[in-house]
Structures are given as structure tokens and as C-alpha cells.
């Protein structure tokens, strides 16, 4: 088996376990709010958390994407440096640029998804660590 054929199902399993745990917590909260007669409060809280998470994710994605685009625009070419001993050789920008262009938007969206998870309040008190 190749490494990618193992990584993809493992990644899907991790996502399913995380989504399952979050789904169970959401379902028990919904049941509790229904039991005490405050189903409308639950939907309002859920809507607000979703909206805050989406706003945080979109803001981070947009900020990161524009920042990296503007930073790349100011790139003036290779800098000439004189060194006594050659340090570890970095690849040339000609090798890095296609990968940079291909992964810029997906990387920013992924960072935005992480920020969306952190930007949505969990409703639990913060840990004292």
C-alpha cells in the first residue's frame, strides 16, 4: 500500500470521529433545550455561533490571502548575499512559484476553516491552563 492510500482513509476517519463527537454534543444540547421549553433559544444560539464562525473564517482567509498576494507582489528577485560557508541550499523561486500559486488559495481557505472553528464560541468556560 502506498502512503497516500493509507492517509486518505485515515484523514476521513479522523474527520468523521470529530464530526460525530460534535454532532453528539449538539444533539444533546438540542434535546436539553427542547426538554426545558427553550428550543427557540437553542436555534438562536446555533445561528449566532455559525454566523460568528463564518465571519471569523472569511475574515482570516481574506486577510491571509491578500497579505500573501501583496507580499509576493513586492518581491524584487533574488538578493545577492556573500557568505563564507554555504548554508543549506534553498530551492530557487522558479521551483517554488508553481507550488506557491497552486496552494495559496487552498491554504488560506484551510486556515480560514481553522479560524472558523476557533472564532465560534463553544459555550463552555475557558480552561484555566
N, C-alpha and C positions, 0 to 999 in steps of 0.2 A: 504494500500500500504506500502511496506517496503521502508526503506531508500535507498537501492541500486536501487530499481526500479524507484525512482524519480531522483536519482543522475545521472544515465547514460544518460537519455534523456536530462537532463539539461546540462550536460557536452557537449553532441553532439550539442545542440543548441548554446552554447557559442562558440564552435569551428566554427560552420557554420557562425555565425554572424561575428566573427573575420575574417574568410577566405573571406566572402562576402565583407567586408569593404576593405580588402587588394586587392581583385580582382577588385573592382570598381576603386580604385586608380591606379592600374596597367593598367587597360583598358583605363582610361582617359589619362594617360601618353603616352600610345601607340598611341592613336588617335592623340594627340598633335604632337608627333614626326612624325607621318605619314603626318600630315597636313603641317608641315613646311619642309618636304622632307628629314628628317634625321632618317628614320627607321633603318638604319644600326647602328646609334649611340645608339638608344634605345636597340637593341639586344646586343650590346657590353656592355652597362651599366648593363643590366639584367644578362648577363653571368658573369660579374665581381662580381656583388653583390652576385650571387648564389655561385660562387667559394669561395669568402671570407667568406660567412656564413657557407658553408660546412667545410672549413678549421678550422674556429673557433670552430664549434660544435664538429668536430672529435678530435681536439686538447684538448678541455676541457674534453670530455668524456674519452679519453685515459689517460690523466693526472690524473683525479679523480679516475678512476678505478685502475690504477697502484698504486697510492698513498694509496688508501684504502686496496688494496691487500698486499702491503708491510707493512703497519701499522699493519694489522692483523697478519702478519707473525711474527712480533716481540712481540706479546702478550705472556707474560710469565705465565699466570694463575692469579688467584685471589690474590690481595695484602691483606696482613693482616694489619688491622688498628684497633687501640684501641680508642674507643670513649666513652665519659661519657654518652651521651644520644644517643640512636639510631636515626639516621636521617631517612629520608624517605627510605624505603627499595627498592633497585634496584633489578630487576629480575636477576637471575643467567645467566651466559653466555650460559649455556645449553639450556635455553629457548629462548635466543636472537639469537643464532647462526643460526638456520634454517631459520629464517626470514631474517637475515643479508645475508646469502648466496643466498636466493631466490630474494631479492630485490636489491642486489648490482649492477648487470648489468643493469636492467631496470632503476634504479635510476640514474646511470651515463649517460645512453642514454638520459633520460629526461633532465638532467642538460645540456647535450650537445645540445639538441634541443633549450633550452632557450638561451644558448650561441650563437647558430647559428643565432637566431633572433636578438641578440644584436651585433653580430660580422659583420653582413651585414649592410653596411651603408645605411641610409634611404634616403639620398639625400636632406634632409631638414636641415636647420641650427639648432644647438642645442639650447635648451631653456635656457633662462637667469635666471633660478631659482636657 
